[in-house]
Amino acid sequence: MNKGLHPTEDVRKATKTKWLKHSRIAGFLDAFTASDAPFLPFKPIERFIDTFAPSPRLIQLHPDQALYPGFVDAHAHVIENGYMLELPLVETQSLEEVVKALEDYILAHPDLQNDKNRWIEGMGWDQTKWNGGEGAEFPTAADLDQSPLLKGRPISLSRIDGHAKWVSPRVLEIMEEGGVLPPPSKDDEIERDGGKILRGKDGRPTGIFVDKAMNIIPAPQWSETQMGEYFNRTIDLALRYGLTSIHDADTNSRFIAFYRKLADAGTLPLRMYLMGYSPSNTYWGNDTISFPKMHNYGKHGRLNLKAVKLFTDGALGSWGAALLEPYSDNPDTKGIMQTRPEVLQDLVEKFWNDGWQTNIHCIGDRANKAVLDIFERQLALKDESGKPKYDVRETRPRIEHAQIFDKSDIGERIGRLGVIASVQPTHATSDMWYAETRLGPERIKGAYAYQTLLRASPNHVLPLGSDFPVEGVNPLLGFYAAVSRLSRSSGTSPHGGGGWYPTQKLSRAQALKGMTLDAAYASFAEELGSLEPGKKADFVILNRDIMDEGSEYVEILKAEVKATIVDGEAAYGSL
């Protein structure tokens, strides 16, 4: 048996028979029958059972099944995904389809039909899919008043990336009545504390609020009951798709309290690595009530809070990613810096001093450069003895998304610093139809460059996630995108069937490592991520092998989870 740390094909194939003790992997039968184990007697099974008595468990796979370490999503939004599923707009291909989805939702909920004051919230619209795609403009509030069934209702719809909201005229009225809507302006776009309010020729808001400008929309707060419903919807999907750990990528204080209650009750069915988040630009890492550090917390030790989430910019699809030069398709803007670099620098210094991992959202090349500058300054600090104050292997700073880099940053610099790039391969295949229009033919070469980032990493770490609900929950969608760089619906790309910028493809072994061992390392969870004796017994059983480099990419999408195991127990399916 391969004793290496990587969850490679060799390790997976050598584990057709597996033994568990308590919640950890005790060993593999293959290891006790291998020719390189001469110390074993002629009856290896009896010896194996005796070694791990009194409570070993034997798991034997069907010949067609394949065993993998439990899949980890290194960047996701659990409760928000459940919220999106309440009124999903992801599949809508036009403004008319969005309106139809809203009408159908109201008709399916009689309580809404009779109460025009109830807020209606949904998520998932993407104007880049409308009117043939490229160059699609944002919708307006007036578009949500054309239907008699929608007219006069407070409606707030989040864009697919969560970085813009589209509201109805009634919401604008409520905001004006409440005194939170800025007065009319001749400017087409008004920057507001790291966000933008889009305006028409009359100076009034069009109904689109980008990034931090969304904070002034007075939508009702979710109740604990709603959070529970949203959580359950997402976790049911996560377990069905083989996820055993999720990095929740901006967990506010209410969400933290919710997760903590589940952990205390022993009802957290998988592992959660939280990234604490507050919209405040004032340091909050010392608020131990709202943001208590937790290590393997709860009845089953599945909850962790050691990291914080900070933001630099917005998203590419809403022209909010902060760029060094203007957008190729919108030369009047370079995007939005949600947080000024000097403010980020101060926050990072304080979080590091208090032992927090800092995971910072960066999409554009200006944002990524600013954060690399901050991390470089931090890592250059010396203590009183003249030694480095911080060890990057202990702080493990992360850039979330790491999407677009200047050429001077993507290779030598990020590698030299040892900063972890946490990426989402499905973003590449979702954005590839319009990304080059946004960025131009040269700048795009430093975007979604996963193979370049992996090679630059000094310890070859590239954690993979999905960013659901922006993308689907199924981690095999990300695996497929990483190794093929093709659309899963059409099987092609802007560059044809060979994949979009195919030199940036990951191998299957690299992709599997990214969604297991690398994601575990990025969350200080070395007890997870590979199939080795002594590690946590988190694994997934598929009905087919996804590691054959010679098989068709589409075969990956046909794989189904037979069982998802957390701490040696079936959380989905059966053993």
C-alpha positions as CSV (number, residue, x, y, z in Angstrom):
1,M,0.0,0.0,0.0
2,N,1.2,3.5,-0.8
3,K,2.0,5.1,2.6
4,G,2.2,8.7,1.1
5,L,0.1,11.6,2.3
6,H,-1.5,12.4,-1.0
7,P,-5.0,10.9,-1.8
8,T,-3.8,9.7,-5.2
9,E,-5.2,7.0,-7.4
10,D,-2.7,4.5,-6.0
11,V,-3.8,5.1,-2.4
12,R,-7.5,4.9,-3.4
13,K,-7.1,1.6,-5.3
14,A,-5.3,0.0,-2.4
15,T,-8.2,0.5,0.0
16,K,-10.9,-1.9,-1.1
17,T,-11.0,-3.3,2.4
18,K,-10.9,-0.8,5.3
19,W,-10.9,-1.1,9.1
20,L,-12.2,1.5,11.5
21,K,-11.8,1.9,15.2
22,H,-13.9,4.4,17.1
23,S,-14.0,7.4,14.7
24,R,-10.6,6.9,13.0
25,I,-9.1,4.8,10.3
26,A,-7.4,1.8,11.9
27,G,-5.8,0.3,8.8
28,F,-6.3,-1.4,5.5
29,L,-6.5,-5.2,5.0
30,D,-4.3,-4.8,1.9
31,A,-1.5,-3.5,4.1
32,F,-1.6,-6.7,6.2
33,T,-1.5,-9.0,3.2
34,A,1.1,-7.2,1.1
35,S,4.4,-8.9,0.2
36,D,6.3,-6.1,2.0
37,A,4.9,-7.2,5.4
38,P,6.9,-10.4,6.2
39,F,6.3,-10.0,10.0
40,L,2.7,-11.1,9.6
41,P,1.6,-14.7,10.3
42,F,-0.1,-16.9,7.7
43,K,-3.5,-15.8,9.0
44,P,-3.4,-12.1,8.4
45,I,-7.1,-11.4,9.0
46,E,-7.1,-12.9,12.5
47,R,-3.9,-11.0,13.3
48,F,-5.5,-7.8,12.0
49,I,-8.6,-8.3,14.2
50,D,-6.5,-9.0,17.2
51,T,-4.4,-5.9,16.6
52,F,-7.4,-3.6,16.7
53,A,-9.6,-5.4,19.2
54,P,-12.0,-4.9,20.9
55,S,-14.0,-2.8,18.4
56,P,-12.8,-3.0,14.8
57,R,-15.2,-2.5,11.9
58,L,-14.6,-4.1,8.5
59,I,-15.8,-2.2,5.4
60,Q,-15.5,-4.0,2.1
61,L,-16.3,-2.4,-1.2
62,H,-18.1,-3.8,-4.2
63,P,-15.6,-4.3,-7.1
64,D,-17.2,-1.5,-9.1
65,Q,-17.1,1.0,-6.2
66,A,-14.3,3.4,-5.4
67,L,-13.2,4.9,-2.1
68,Y,-12.0,8.4,-1.6
69,P,-11.2,10.7,1.3
70,G,-14.2,12.8,2.3
71,F,-14.6,15.7,0.0
72,V,-14.0,19.1,1.4
73,D,-15.5,22.4,0.0
74,A,-12.9,25.0,0.8
75,H,-15.2,28.0,0.1
76,A,-19.0,27.9,0.4
77,H,-22.0,29.6,2.0
78,V,-24.2,27.1,3.7
79,I,-27.2,29.0,5.0
80,E,-27.2,31.4,2.0
81,N,-27.4,28.3,-0.3
82,G,-30.6,27.2,1.5
83,Y,-32.0,30.7,1.2
84,M,-31.3,30.6,-2.6
85,L,-33.2,27.4,-2.9
86,E,-36.3,29.1,-1.5
87,L,-36.7,31.0,-4.7
88,P,-34.0,29.9,-7.1
89,L,-33.4,32.1,-10.2
90,V,-30.2,30.3,-11.4
91,E,-31.8,28.7,-14.4
92,T,-33.5,31.8,-15.7
93,Q,-32.2,32.9,-19.1
94,S,-34.1,36.2,-19.5
95,L,-35.8,39.0,-17.7
96,E,-39.1,37.5,-18.7
97,E,-38.2,34.2,-17.1
98,V,-37.3,35.9,-13.8
99,V,-40.7,37.6,-13.7
100,K,-42.4,34.3,-14.5
101,A,-40.5,32.6,-11.6
102,L,-41.6,35.3,-9.2
103,E,-45.2,35.0,-10.4
104,D,-45.2,31.2,-10.0
105,Y,-43.7,31.6,-6.5
106,I,-46.5,34.0,-5.4
107,L,-49.2,31.7,-6.9
108,A,-47.7,28.7,-5.0
109,H,-47.9,30.6,-1.7
110,P,-51.5,31.8,-1.0
111,D,-50.3,33.7,2.1
112,L,-48.2,35.9,-0.2
113,Q,-51.0,36.5,-2.7
114,N,-53.1,38.1,0.1
115,D,-50.4,40.1,1.7
116,K,-48.7,42.6,-0.6
117,N,-46.5,43.9,2.3
118,R,-44.6,40.6,2.6
119,W,-41.1,40.8,1.3
120,I,-40.2,38.5,-1.5
121,E,-36.5,37.5,-1.8
122,G,-34.7,35.3,-4.3
123,M,-31.3,34.7,-5.7
124,G,-29.5,33.6,-8.8
125,W,-30.2,36.0,-11.7
126,D,-27.3,36.7,-14.0
127,Q,-27.7,39.3,-16.7
128,T,-24.7,38.0,-18.6
129,K,-27.0,35.1,-19.7
130,W,-29.7,37.3,-21.0
131,N,-30.1,38.6,-24.6
132,G,-27.4,36.4,-26.0
133,G,-24.9,37.0,-23.2
134,E,-22.2,39.5,-23.9
135,G,-22.9,43.1,-23.1
136,A,-26.2,42.4,-21.2
137,E,-27.2,45.4,-19.1
138,F,-28.5,45.4,-15.5
139,P,-32.2,45.2,-15.1
140,T,-34.1,48.0,-13.3
141,A,-36.7,48.3,-10.6
142,A,-39.3,49.2,-13.2
143,D,-38.9,45.7,-14.7
144,L,-40.4,44.3,-11.5
145,D,-43.5,46.5,-11.7
146,Q,-44.7,45.4,-15.2
147,S,-46.6,42.4,-14.0
148,P,-49.9,43.1,-12.1
149,L,-49.1,40.3,-9.7
150,L,-45.7,41.8,-8.8
151,K,-46.6,45.5,-8.9
152,G,-46.4,47.3,-5.5
153,R,-44.7,44.4,-3.7
154,P,-41.3,44.7,-1.9
155,I,-39.0,42.5,-3.9
156,S,-35.2,42.0,-3.4
157,L,-33.3,39.7,-5.7
158,S,-29.6,38.8,-5.2
159,R,-27.4,38.4,-8.2
160,I,-25.9,34.9,-8.6
161,D,-22.6,36.1,-7.1
162,G,-24.2,37.8,-4.1
163,H,-22.4,41.1,-5.0
164,A,-25.5,43.0,-6.3
165,K,-29.2,43.3,-5.5
166,W,-32.1,44.2,-7.7
167,V,-35.0,45.7,-5.9
168,S,-38.6,46.7,-6.9
169,P,-40.0,50.3,-6.9
170,R,-41.8,49.5,-3.6
171,V,-38.4,48.8,-1.9
172,L,-37.1,52.1,-3.2
173,E,-40.1,53.8,-1.7
174,I,-39.6,52.1,1.7
175,M,-35.9,53.2,1.6
176,E,-36.9,56.8,0.8
177,E,-39.6,56.8,3.5
178,G,-37.0,55.5,6.0
179,G,-34.4,58.2,5.0
180,V,-31.8,55.7,3.9
181,L,-31.9,56.4,0.2
182,P,-29.4,59.1,-0.9
183,P,-31.0,62.0,-2.8
184,P,-31.0,62.1,-6.6
185,S,-27.7,62.7,-8.3
186,K,-26.5,63.4,-11.9
187,D,-23.8,60.8,-11.6
188,D,-24.7,57.5,-13.2
189,E,-23.1,55.6,-10.3
190,I,-22.7,56.8,-6.8
191,E,-19.9,55.1,-4.7
192,R,-21.1,54.4,-1.2
193,D,-18.6,53.1,1.3
194,G,-17.2,50.4,-0.9
195,G,-20.3,49.9,-3.0
196,K,-22.3,51.6,-5.8
197,I,-25.9,52.7,-6.4
198,L,-26.7,52.7,-10.1
199,R,-28.7,55.7,-11.2
200,G,-30.7,56.7,-14.3
201,K,-30.7,59.9,-16.4
202,D,-33.1,61.5,-13.9
203,G,-30.6,60.9,-11.1
204,R,-32.8,58.4,-9.3
205,P,-31.7,54.9,-8.4
206,T,-32.3,52.3,-11.1
207,G,-32.9,49.5,-8.5
208,I,-29.4,48.0,-8.6
209,F,-27.2,48.2,-5.5
210,V,-23.6,46.8,-5.8
211,D,-21.5,45.4,-2.9
212,K,-21.6,47.4,0.3
213,A,-24.4,49.6,-1.1
214,M,-26.6,46.5,-0.5
215,N,-26.3,47.1,3.2
216,I,-28.8,49.9,3.2
217,I,-31.6,47.7,1.8
218,P,-33.9,47.1,4.8
219,A,-34.9,43.5,4.1
220,P,-36.1,41.5,7.1
221,Q,-33.6,39.5,9.1
222,W,-33.8,35.8,8.9
223,S,-35.3,34.1,11.9
224,E,-33.6,31.1,13.6
225,T,-36.3,28.9,12.2
226,Q,-35.5,30.1,8.7
227,M,-31.8,29.6,9.3
228,G,-32.5,26.0,10.3
229,E,-34.6,25.3,7.2
230,Y,-31.9,26.8,5.0
231,F,-29.2,24.9,6.7
232,N,-31.0,21.6,6.4
233,R,-31.7,22.0,2.7
234,T,-28.0,22.6,2.0
235,I,-26.6,19.9,4.3
236,D,-28.9,17.3,2.8
237,L,-27.4,18.1,-0.6
238,A,-23.9,18.3,0.8
239,L,-24.0,14.8,2.3
240,R,-25.7,13.4,-0.8
241,Y,-22.8,14.6,-2.9
242,G,-20.0,13.3,-0.6
243,L,-19.0,16.4,1.4
244,T,-17.7,15.7,4.8
245,S,-16.3,19.2,5.6
246,I,-17.2,22.7,4.5
247,H,-15.4,26.0,5.0
248,D,-18.2,28.5,5.5
249,A,-16.9,31.7,3.9
250,D,-18.3,34.6,5.9
251,T,-20.1,33.5,9.0
252,N,-21.7,36.4,10.9
253,S,-22.3,36.3,14.6
254,R,-25.9,35.1,14.3
255,F,-24.7,32.2,12.1
256,I,-21.9,31.4,14.6
257,A,-24.4,31.2,17.4
258,F,-26.7,28.9,15.3
259,Y,-23.8,26.5,14.5
260,R,-22.6,26.5,18.1
261,K,-26.1,25.4,19.2
262,L,-26.0,22.5,16.7
263,A,-22.6,21.5,17.9
264,D,-23.6,21.6,21.5
265,A,-26.6,19.3,20.7
266,G,-24.5,16.9,18.7
267,T,-26.6,17.6,15.6
268,L,-23.9,18.9,13.3
269,P,-23.8,16.1,10.7
270,L,-20.5,17.1,9.1
271,R,-17.4,19.3,9.8
272,M,-17.7,23.1,9.6
273,Y,-14.7,25.4,9.4
274,L,-16.1,28.9,9.9
275,M,-14.6,32.2,8.7
276,G,-16.0,34.8,11.0
277,Y,-17.3,37.9,9.3
278,S,-18.5,41.4,10.3
279,P,-19.2,44.2,7.9
280,S,-17.4,46.6,10.4
281,N,-14.1,48.1,9.4
282,T,-13.3,48.4,13.2
283,Y,-11.4,45.5,14.7
284,W,-13.7,42.8,16.1
285,G,-11.4,39.9,16.6
286,N,-11.3,40.5,20.4
287,D,-15.1,40.1,20.7
288,T,-15.1,36.7,22.3
289,I,-18.9,36.7,22.8
290,S,-19.8,37.1,19.1
291,F,-16.7,35.5,17.7
292,P,-15.4,32.8,20.1
293,K,-12.5,30.8,18.8
294,M,-13.4,27.1,18.7
295,H,-11.2,24.1,18.0
296,N,-12.9,20.8,17.4
297,Y,-15.8,22.1,19.4
298,G,-19.1,20.4,20.3
299,K,-20.3,16.9,21.2
300,H,-18.6,15.4,18.2
301,G,-15.8,18.0,17.8
302,R,-16.9,19.1,14.3
303,L,-17.0,22.8,14.7
304,N,-14.0,25.1,14.2
305,L,-13.7,28.9,14.3
306,K,-10.1,30.1,13.8
307,A,-10.4,32.2,10.6
308,V,-11.8,35.5,9.6
309,K,-13.1,36.6,6.2
310,L,-12.3,40.1,4.9
311,F,-13.2,41.7,1.6
312,T,-11.2,43.8,-0.8
313,D,-13.4,44.1,-3.9
314,G,-16.6,42.8,-5.6
315,A,-17.2,40.4,-8.5
316,L,-16.4,40.3,-12.2
317,G,-19.9,39.7,-13.4
318,S,-21.2,43.0,-11.8
319,W,-18.1,45.0,-12.8
320,G,-17.1,45.1,-9.1
321,A,-13.8,43.3,-9.2
322,A,-11.0,45.9,-8.6
323,L,-8.7,46.1,-11.6
324,L,-5.5,48.0,-12.2
325,E,-6.8,49.3,-15.5
326,P,-10.3,50.0,-16.7
327,Y,-12.6,47.2,-17.8
328,S,-12.3,46.4,-21.5
329,D,-16.1,46.4,-21.9
330,N,-16.8,49.3,-19.5
331,P,-13.8,51.7,-19.6
332,D,-15.5,54.2,-17.2
333,T,-14.7,51.9,-14.2
334,K,-11.9,49.9,-12.6
335,G,-14.3,48.2,-10.2
336,I,-14.8,48.7,-6.5
337,M,-12.5,48.4,-3.5
338,Q,-14.9,47.5,-0.7
339,T,-12.2,48.1,1.9
340,R,-9.3,50.6,1.6
341,P,-5.8,48.9,1.7
342,E,-4.7,50.9,4.7
343,V,-7.8,49.8,6.6
344,L,-7.2,46.2,5.6
345,Q,-3.5,46.5,6.7
346,D,-4.6,47.6,10.1
347,L,-7.2,44.8,10.4
348,V,-4.7,42.1,9.3
349,E,-2.1,43.2,11.8
350,K,-4.6,43.0,14.6
351,F,-6.0,39.7,13.6
352,W,-2.5,38.1,13.2
353,N,-1.5,39.4,16.6
354,D,-4.5,37.7,18.1
355,G,-3.9,34.4,16.3
356,W,-6.6,34.5,13.6
357,Q,-6.1,33.1,10.1
358,T,-7.0,35.8,7.6
359,N,-8.9,34.7,4.5
360,I,-9.4,37.7,2.1
361,H,-11.7,37.9,-0.8
362,C,-9.8,39.1,-3.9
363,I,-11.1,38.9,-7.5
364,G,-9.4,41.6,-9.5
365,D,-5.7,42.1,-10.1
366,R,-5.7,45.4,-8.1
367,A,-7.3,43.6,-5.1
368,N,-4.9,40.7,-5.3
369,K,-1.9,43.0,-5.5
370,A,-3.0,45.1,-2.5
371,V,-3.5,42.0,-0.4
372,L,-0.1,40.5,-1.4
373,D,1.4,43.8,-0.4
374,I,-0.2,43.5,3.0
375,F,0.9,39.8,3.5
376,E,4.4,40.6,2.4
377,R,4.7,43.4,5.0
378,Q,3.4,41.1,7.7
379,L,5.7,38.3,6.8
380,A,8.7,40.6,6.8
381,L,8.1,41.7,10.4
382,K,10.8,40.7,13.0
383,D,10.4,40.0,16.7
384,E,12.7,41.5,19.4
385,S,15.4,38.9,18.7
386,G,15.4,39.7,15.0
387,K,13.7,36.5,13.9
388,P,10.6,36.5,11.7
389,K,7.6,37.4,13.8
390,Y,5.3,35.2,11.8
391,D,5.8,31.8,10.1
392,V,3.6,31.4,7.0
393,R,3.2,27.7,7.9
394,E,1.5,28.8,11.1
395,T,-0.5,31.7,9.9
396,R,-1.5,30.1,6.6
397,P,-3.0,33.3,5.1
398,R,-5.5,32.7,2.3
399,I,-6.7,34.6,-0.7
400,E,-10.2,33.6,-1.5
401,H,-11.0,33.3,-5.2
402,A,-7.5,34.4,-6.3
403,Q,-9.1,35.0,-9.7
404,I,-7.2,37.7,-11.7
405,F,-3.5,38.5,-11.2
406,D,-1.0,40.9,-12.6
407,K,1.8,39.0,-14.3
408,S,4.3,40.2,-11.6
409,D,2.2,38.6,-8.9
410,I,0.9,35.3,-10.1
411,G,4.1,33.4,-10.4
412,E,7.2,34.1,-8.3
413,R,5.7,36.5,-5.8
414,I,2.7,34.6,-4.5
415,G,4.9,31.5,-4.4
416,R,7.7,33.2,-2.6
417,L,5.3,34.4,0.1
418,G,3.7,31.1,0.5
419,V,0.2,32.6,0.5
420,I,-2.6,30.0,0.0
421,A,-4.7,30.6,-3.1
422,S,-8.2,29.2,-2.5
423,V,-9.9,28.8,-5.9
424,Q,-13.2,27.6,-7.3
425,P,-12.8,25.8,-10.7
426,T,-16.5,26.1,-11.6
427,H,-16.1,29.9,-11.7
428,A,-13.7,29.5,-14.6
429,T,-16.2,27.5,-16.6
430,S,-19.1,29.8,-15.7
431,D,-17.3,33.0,-16.5
432,M,-15.4,31.8,-19.6
433,W,-18.1,33.0,-21.9
434,Y,-17.7,36.7,-20.9
435,A,-14.5,37.0,-18.9
436,E,-12.3,37.8,-21.9
437,T,-14.7,40.5,-23.0
438,R,-14.4,42.0,-19.5
439,L,-10.6,41.8,-19.3
440,G,-9.2,41.7,-22.8
441,P,-6.8,39.2,-24.5
442,E,-3.8,40.0,-22.4
443,R,-5.2,40.4,-18.9
444,I,-7.2,37.2,-19.2
445,K,-3.9,35.2,-19.3
446,G,-3.5,36.0,-15.6
447,A,-7.0,34.9,-14.7
448,Y,-8.3,31.5,-13.5
449,A,-4.7,30.2,-13.8
450,Y,-4.9,27.2,-11.5
451,Q,-2.0,25.2,-12.8
452,T,0.3,28.3,-12.6
453,L,-0.9,28.9,-9.0
454,L,-0.3,25.3,-8.0
455,R,3.2,25.3,-9.5
456,A,4.0,28.5,-7.7
457,S,3.0,27.2,-4.3
458,P,6.1,26.1,-2.3
459,N,4.3,23.2,-0.8
460,H,2.0,22.5,-3.9
461,V,-1.2,23.4,-2.1
462,L,-4.3,24.6,-4.0
463,P,-7.5,24.1,-2.1
464,L,-10.6,23.9,-4.2
465,G,-14.1,25.0,-3.4
466,S,-17.4,25.9,-5.1
467,D,-18.6,29.2,-3.6
468,F,-22.1,27.7,-3.5
469,P,-24.8,29.0,-4.0
470,V,-22.9,30.8,-6.7
471,E,-22.2,27.4,-8.2
472,G,-23.6,24.0,-7.5
473,V,-23.1,22.0,-4.2
474,N,-21.8,18.8,-5.9
475,P,-18.0,18.8,-5.6
476,L,-17.7,16.6,-8.7
477,L,-18.8,19.7,-10.7
478,G,-15.7,21.4,-9.5
479,F,-13.5,18.3,-10.2
480,Y,-14.9,18.2,-13.7
481,A,-14.3,21.9,-14.3
482,A,-10.7,21.7,-12.9
483,V,-9.6,18.8,-15.1
484,S,-11.6,19.6,-18.3
485,R,-12.2,23.4,-18.3
486,L,-15.3,22.6,-20.3
487,S,-19.0,23.5,-19.9
488,R,-20.8,20.6,-18.3
489,S,-24.0,21.3,-20.3
490,S,-22.4,21.6,-23.8
491,G,-19.1,19.9,-23.3
492,T,-17.3,22.7,-25.0
493,S,-15.6,26.1,-24.3
494,P,-14.8,29.3,-26.1
495,H,-11.6,27.5,-27.2
496,G,-13.5,24.4,-28.3
497,G,-13.5,20.8,-27.0
498,G,-10.0,20.9,-25.7
499,G,-10.9,23.3,-22.9
500,W,-10.6,27.0,-22.1
501,Y,-6.9,27.8,-21.8
502,P,-6.1,24.1,-21.5
503,T,-2.6,24.6,-20.1
504,Q,-4.3,25.6,-16.9
505,K,-6.1,22.3,-16.4
506,L,-5.3,20.3,-13.3
507,S,-4.6,16.6,-13.5
508,R,-7.2,14.4,-11.7
509,A,-4.7,13.7,-8.9
510,Q,-4.1,17.4,-8.4
511,A,-7.8,18.1,-8.4
512,L,-8.6,15.3,-5.9
513,K,-5.8,16.5,-3.7
514,G,-7.2,20.1,-3.9
515,M,-10.6,19.0,-2.6
516,T,-9.2,16.8,0.1
517,L,-5.7,17.1,1.5
518,D,-5.1,20.7,0.4
519,A,-8.4,21.9,1.7
520,A,-7.6,20.2,5.0
521,Y,-4.2,21.9,5.2
522,A,-5.8,25.3,4.5
523,S,-8.0,24.8,7.6
524,F,-5.3,23.4,10.0
525,A,-7.0,20.0,9.8
526,E,-4.1,17.6,9.1
527,E,-6.1,14.8,10.7
528,L,-8.3,14.9,7.6
529,G,-7.9,14.7,3.8
530,S,-6.2,11.4,3.1
531,L,-6.8,7.7,3.8
532,E,-4.2,6.8,6.4
533,P,-4.3,4.9,9.7
534,G,-4.9,7.3,12.6
535,K,-6.7,9.9,10.5
536,K,-10.4,10.7,11.0
537,A,-12.6,8.2,9.3
538,D,-14.2,10.6,6.8
539,F,-14.6,9.1,3.3
540,V,-16.9,8.8,0.4
541,I,-17.8,5.8,-1.7
542,L,-18.6,6.4,-5.4
543,N,-20.2,4.0,-7.8
544,R,-17.3,4.4,-10.3
545,D,-13.7,5.4,-10.7
546,I,-13.2,9.1,-11.5
547,M,-9.3,8.9,-11.6
548,D,-8.7,7.3,-14.9
549,E,-7.0,10.1,-17.0
550,G,-7.9,8.1,-20.1
551,S,-11.6,8.1,-19.6
552,E,-14.0,10.7,-21.0
553,Y,-14.6,13.8,-18.9
554,V,-18.3,13.3,-19.1
555,E,-18.0,10.0,-17.1
556,I,-17.1,12.2,-14.0
557,L,-20.5,13.7,-14.1
558,K,-22.1,10.3,-14.1
559,A,-20.5,9.3,-10.8
560,E,-22.9,8.9,-7.9
561,V,-22.3,8.8,-4.1
562,K,-23.2,5.4,-2.5
563,A,-22.2,6.5,1.0
564,T,-20.8,9.5,2.8
565,I,-19.0,8.6,6.0
566,V,-18.2,11.0,8.8
567,D,-16.4,9.8,11.9
568,G,-16.8,6.2,10.7
569,E,-20.6,6.5,10.6
570,A,-22.8,6.7,7.5
571,A,-24.2,10.3,7.2
572,Y,-25.7,9.4,3.8
573,G,-26.3,6.0,2.3
574,S,-25.1,2.9,4.0
575,L,-22.1,0.6,4.5
